[in-house]
Amino acid sequence: MRVLVTGGAGFIGTNLVRRLLSEGHYVICVDNLITGKKENIEDLLDKENFVFFEQDINEPTDYGDVDWIFHLASIGSVYHYLNHPVETLKTGGIGTINMLEYAKEKNARILFSSTSEVYGDPEVHPQNEDYRGNVSSIGPRSCYDESKRYAEALMMAYHRKYNVDTRIARIFNTYGPYMDPDDRRVLPNFISQGLKGEPMTIYGDGSQTRSYCYVDDTVEGLMRLMETDYHLPVNIGNPEEYTILETAEIVCEVMGIEKNFVFMPLPEDDPMRRRPDITRAKEILGWEPGVKFRDGLKETIKWFQKRLQ
């Protein structure tokens, strides 16, 4: 098939592109490289079944006929989207409309990569897809959270009004190779700081929780969702829950380094608990994560060592 991947030079996008190529698909990769890295796909540029466009999806372009669209373009790191709030909102709105119009024109199936951030700082735990969230529409993180919520609404509107063949994946914390060491999220922070011999920065007292899904499992979930005929949101994440402090301790253990932490004030609107209910993914996709946290960490650390060198 001909598959369009927006945000294809980003972290999850790069892993998805490689999976699609390994299965023999023709991949059209689009990325404006605000946070994506061309070096992630450098070795793919001479492949016959791969083409790369350095472009902003807010500018409509004809990429030819496509069968599938994986719409992953977004600025996912808190550090980066706080520096690019307008671009983040435009991508979720204008960019998503452009991709939905393209899917409508080409009669293509489209999957949107939403996020666990649509649940905000949740008052329901764990979070299932029926929970409507606790999100501030005016807080500093709202540019990302609301861009994803609006994009979900666009997906459903185009499905209902124009019968566009849509999918919505709510992705929880994902980690693995091709992450940006300067991403500033929890695991990139801890691993980069550990490799540099710096103390690991913990915000708040470290009691807030996260769950971490290895990128191969996330990509498998996206592929399975794309192959179903299910149009409502599906959580893609790992239900194993760790506090931030536990996470830092495990990273130190896997890296074989002494624990050395520095505590900083908790950022505004930082979610206190985050864990997916993946009942729907199990029932509809036959999917659940298979990579153990420590095993995935070992592979991620190897990648960071190579990238930081």
Number of C-alpha atoms within 10 A of each C-alpha: 13 19 23 26 26 27 30 32 30 30 24 24 26 23 22 24 28 17 16 19 16 9 9 12 16 19 25 21 24 26 25 20 15 14 21 25 20 18 10 19 21 11 9 16 12 9 11 9 14 19 15 18 13 13 16 19 22 18 9 15 12 7 12 10 16 19 14 22 25 25 26 25 28 26 25 18 17 18 14 16 21 16 12 15 18 14 20 25 23 17 22 29 20 17 24 25 20 17 24 28 16 21 22 18 11 15 17 21 21 26 25 26 22 27 24 25 25 25 22 23 18 21 15 15 12 15 21 20 19 9 14 14 18 15 20 15 12 9 11 16 22 23 24 28 25 22 23 27 20 15 23 26 12 17 25 20 14 18 17 12 8 12 12 22 23 26 29 25 25 22 23 23 23 21 25 25 22 23 24 23 19 14 18 15 16 19 24 20 18 24 23 21 16 22 15 11 12 14 15 23 18 20 18 16 13 18 15 18 17 22 21 25 25 24 25 21 20 26 20 18 25 25 17 15 24 24 13 11 12 15 18 14 24 28 25 33 29 27 20 14 17 19 18 21 20 15 21 24 19 17 23 19 13 13 16 10 13 12 14 15 15 10 13 12 9 15 11 9 14 15 19 17 21 26 25 25 18 21 16 16 20 16 10 14 20 12 20 20 21 11 15 13 18 13 11 18 23 14 14 22 22 13 17 20 14 9 13 12 5
